[in-house]
Structure formats: structure tokens, C-alpha cells
Amino acid sequence: MPIRDAQSADIPAILEIYAHHVATGTGAFEQTVPDEAEMAARLKRIQDAGWAWLVMEEEGRILGFAFYSQFRPHGSYRHSAEDLVFVRHDIRGQGVGKALVAALLERAEAAGFRQVFAMIGDSENVGSIGLHLSLGFKQVGILRAAGFKFGRWLDVVQMQRSLGQGDKTLP
């Protein structure tokens, strides 16, 4: 299935996928679904910075999306990225998320990133944790009770993967 850069025309489908996760899941800590203008601004911010926001499309329908951005805004983090991935709720577990993250890793490495972090909402999010493990990420920490949603405390699982030479050489 083709993976391509997201376009502004994809925003309604991206928002539909994300809205489901916000409304029903604990992988997204947001409690209010952003509107189309906000989601379009997020896409523009990622792409204007030169980072990747990808979608997987099948027969004109968006199956999932993923993007990476610099881990934190400070210059010292310029070689570290953070990934996020969301898949349509009715097709999870079919390899869409894995393919999207694998494509992101290639793009991040080509852009000069040396580390990628995944900050996975909810330590019970076995799908996302397993997806990242299958792509060579290692669990490096847990932020206990970092969020509160649906009447319960949620952990954040911190995962990390080196790209290219990682920390073996200077950038």
C-alpha cells in the first residue's frame, strides 16, 4: 500500500482517525478533538520545518498517518526526533502502523537524525509498544501517572532507537 507525504486535502481523513483515538483511546492524551484548522496548522508546522508527515492510502482512503518532529525545540536536540503514529481503529494490527513508522525512520535518518524517541501513551498500549519493539526500539523508561484520562492515571512508556551511527560518531 502506498505511503506518501500528507497533503492538506488529507486533513479530514487524518482528523477522523485522530478524533476516534482522542474520544475513545488512551494513546492520545488530548481530551478535546482539534478542529480542521488546528490539524492543518500542525501539518504545516511539521512540513515547514522539513520533517515528515506521512499517510498510507488504499483506494483513495487514508488508513493511517505518522509524523516525526524534533524531540524538543532546543538546539541541542537537533539530532533527536519523536515519532507519532495513528491508524484507523478498524484496521489496527494489520501492519499499517509498522509500515508508516518504518518509512518515518528512513526519512528521519536521511534528514540527519541520530535518535528517535516514542512517547507512548498508556503502558497498556501493547499494540504501539509491540510495533516499536518490532522496529528495534528499546524501552528506556516509564513516566508513571503522567496523564489522567477517562477517570484513571496513565503512564507514558518511553522508547528509543538509534539511527545510522547513533552516538558512535559525531554528527
N, C-alpha and C positions, 0 to 999 in steps of 0.2 A: 504494500500500500504506500502510495507516495507521501513523503514528508516534504514540506516546503515552508518557506518563510510565511508567517502570518501576514495578512493584509487587513486593512480597515474594514473591508467587506465581510471579514470573518467574525467581527465583533459580536453580532447577535448570537452566533453559534457558540463562540467562546463563553459568552456571558451565560447562556443556557446551561452549559456544562458546569461552570463555576457556581452558578446560583444553586444548583442541586447540592453541591458539596457544602456550600455555606449553610443552606437551610436544613440539611439532614445529616451532615457528617462532622467529624472532629479533625479531619486532616487540614481543613481551613479554619483558622481561628477567628476570622471575621464573623461578626454576628449580623451584619446588615449587608445585603447584596448591593454591590455598587451598580450605578446606572451605566448605560452605554457610553455616555460622555467620559465618565471616570475610567472605564475599562479601555476606551480608545486612548486616553491620556497615558495610561500605564503602558500600552503597546508602543506608543510614540516615544515615551521616555526610554524604554529598553532599546528600541531600534535606533533612536538618535544617538545613543551612547555607543553604538556599534556592537551591541550584544545581540544574541539570537533569541527570537521568539518563534517557535515552530508549531505547525499544526500537522496532523495526519488526516488525510482526506480520502474518503472512499465514495465513489459515485456521487461526488458533489456534496457529501455530508462530512462535517468535521467530527472525527472520532475522539480526539483529544488534543491537548496543547501542552507545551512545555516551554520554559524560558530560563535563561540564566542572566544574572547580573553580577556586578562586582559585589563581593561579600559584604563589605561595609564601605562607606563613602570616602574614608581617609586614604591618602596616597599609599600608605604602607600596605594596604590590602589590594593594590592594583593587579596582583598576580593570583588573587583568590576569588573564586566565583561561588555563587549559591544557585542551586537549581530548584525549580518548582515544576511539578507535573500534575495534570488533572485529566482524567479520562471519563468519557460518558459512563454514567452509572450502570447502564445495561450491557456494557461490553467489557467490564473490568476483568482482568485475569486472562486476557487473550493476546497479550504481548504488545499492545499499543503503547502503554507507558514505557516499557523497556526499550522499544524501538525509538521512541521520542528522546528518552534520556541518553541512549547511546549516540544518537545524532547530535545532541547537545554537547556531549563530551568531546566529540570530534571537532565541533565548531569552537568550543572553548579552548581546546589545545591549540588549534590553528591560530587563534587570536592571542596566544601567548600566556594563557592562564596556566598555573602550575598546580593548583589545588582546587578542588570543587567540594563544597560542603552541601549537605542536605540537612535541613532542619525540619524533621518530620513531626507533624502534629499528631499527638496521641501515641503513646507507647503500645497501644493495642492495634495500631495501623499496620498489621502484618503484611498487607499487600505492598505498601510502599517500602517498608523495611526490607522485605524479600527482594523486591525489584532492585533496590540499590545494592544489596549484598550480591546479587547475581551479576552486577556490573563492576564488581571489585571494590565497592565502598566497604569501609570498616566502621563499626560503631565506636565512637570516641567519647561519648558522654550522654548523659541524660539530665535535662533540666526538669527536676521534679516539680509538679504542680505549677507549671509556668503559665498556664491558662485556665480559664474557667468558662465552661460552655455546657449547655444542657443539664445544668444542675450538678456538675461534677468537675473536679480538678483534672487537668490534662497535662501530661508530661510532654516534653519535646525531646525526641531522640536525635542526637547529633551524629551525623555520619560524614566520613571524609574519604576522598580518593585523590591520589596524586595523578597528575597528567604529565606526559613526556618525562623529562628529567626530574620532575618534582623538586625536591630540595637538595638533590645530589650535585647540582651545579647552580651557579649564579645566573640570574636572568640576563 
